[in-house]
């Protein structure tokens, strides 16, 4: 069990979710797999879901509705959570 100030992270990989398919094909045909993976993580005790590819922000609303916990498909979605950023410039990374 995590101690004070620590958290435990769990990971699920979605078969077929390559950068090519997610970026250029808009993850076509993968939404159900992403929904299932997120639901599995919540069933295991996750109280939030993040992804490592901002291109999945296309499915932000569907993922959030499906799992009922906070979802951040892009690091930029977390900007409103931090009202006073440590720096004046925002940066984003792509898959």
N, C-alpha and C positions, 0 to 999 in steps of 0.2 A: 504494500500500500504506500502511496506517496506520502512524504512527510509534509510539514507545514511549508507553504510557499512552493511546493513542487507539484508537478502534475505528471500523469502517466499518459503516454501517447500510444495509440494503436494505429496500424496502417492496413489498408486494404488496397489491392491493386485490381483494376478493372481490365480484364482480358480484352485485347483488341484496341485499347485506348492509347494509340501511338500519337506522338506529336503531329505526324502527318494527318491522321484521321481526325484528331480533335481540332487542329488549327484550320486545315484547308477544307475539311468536309463537315465542320461544325459538329463533330461528335455524332454524326448521323447514325442512328441505330443503337446508340450506347446509353441513352437516357435511362432505360430500365435497369441496366447494369449498375449505373451510378446510384440510382435510387436504392437498389438492393444493397449495395455496399455501404451506403450511408446508414440505412436502417439496421444493418448488422452491427455497425459500430455503436449505434445508440442502444441496441439491445445488450451490448457488452458493457454499457455504462458510460459511453461518451456523452458529454453534455455540450458539445459543440463540434462542428465539422468544418474542416478547411480542405482546400485542394491546392495542388502545386501548379495549377495552370489557370491564369486569369481568363483564358478563352472559354472556360466552363461557366463564366458569369452569364452566358446565354441561358443557363438552366438554374440560376440562383433561386428564383421564386419557386420553381417546381421542387427543388431539393429541400428548401426550407419548409414548404408546406408538407412535404412527405414525412419528414423526420421530427418536426416540432421542437427542434433545438436551434440555437443560432448557427447559421451557415455563412462562411466567407469563402466564396469561390475565387476571389481576387484580393490581394493584399490591399488594394485601394478601397475595398469595401470596409476596411477597418479604420479608415481615416476619421469618420465621425465619432468613433469610440474614443479617440485621443484628441481632445479639444485644443491642446496646446502642444503641437509637435516639437520634438527636440531640435529639428532643423527647419529651415524655411523652404527647402525644395523637396518635392516628393519624387521618388524614383520607383519604377516598376520593372519587373523582369518578366520575360516571356518564356514559354516552354522551350 
